[in-house]
Amino acid sequence: MLTMPDDERSSHGGRLLMGVAWAVLLLGLWLWGREVTEVRETVSAPVSGDVAAVGRPQQVRLPAAALPMGDALPQRLDIPALDVQAPVIARGLDPRGAIDPPPYDRAGVVGWYAAGVKPGAVGAALIVGHVDTDTRPAVFHRISALKPGATVRVLRDDGRVAEFTVDDVRLVTRDRFDAHQAYGARHTGRAELRLITCGGTFDRTTRSYTANVIVSAYLTGTGW
């Protein structure tokens, strides 16, 4: 859970307190970190219930998955469609047991869950970022606008680039949350990536967002 000193809070700053949304993320990490779970590929179309997916138009043909890469640390995240080039910093869990996102004063930085999978390696790597700050939009402010087929690149410390293709974008509410569907690897032996931020609406009663935006992607290319 994220908190801020009282003197830093304002009607805008309150939006930074993600509360339950990040607690939901922790639940996903707890399950995902102990067992990389293969889940059935779902049809990327709007569904009822607590998981709403951005529909994949029938005419969108996604590329085949590439072979996973070896382990290497992520250094930068590029999302060309959103003009995002963000340094990556390793993050762990905060004292309350929730994933610790980047500091609020580093709005353009994303956090990689360092106890999990390295981007490009087998499994689902997890990268988180803020949607906004006290005064301006943050690095993941527009990731809900990504479409299936969009490219996400991760530059690694081995000099190689892991290129991922987005296959769906979902708004996952905190009610009846399915951690396996949200964070588990969808295919055995495939390299996958999740980009996660807060979404939905800001609940002033609980001082938290009502949902998470989860972008799912899979490795489709490598380069130098």
Secondary structure as GFF3:
##gff-version 3
##sequence-region A 1 224
A	DSSP	three_ten_helix	6	8	.	.	.	ID=ss1
A	DSSP	three_ten_helix	13	16	.	.	.	ID=ss2
A	DSSP	alpha_helix	20	34	.	.	.	ID=ss3
A	DSSP	beta_strand	51	53	.	.	.	ID=ss4
A	DSSP	beta_strand	74	79	.	.	.	ID=ss5
A	DSSP	three_ten_helix	80	82	.	.	.	ID=ss6
A	DSSP	beta_strand	84	91	.	.	.	ID=ss7
A	DSSP	beta_strand	110	113	.	.	.	ID=ss8
A	DSSP	beta_strand	123	128	.	.	.	ID=ss9
A	DSSP	three_ten_helix	143	145	.	.	.	ID=ss10
A	DSSP	beta_strand	151	156	.	.	.	ID=ss11
A	DSSP	beta_strand	161	173	.	.	.	ID=ss12
A	DSSP	alpha_helix	179	183	.	.	.	ID=ss13
A	DSSP	beta_strand	191	203	.	.	.	ID=ss14
A	DSSP	beta_strand	208	223	.	.	.	ID=ss15
###
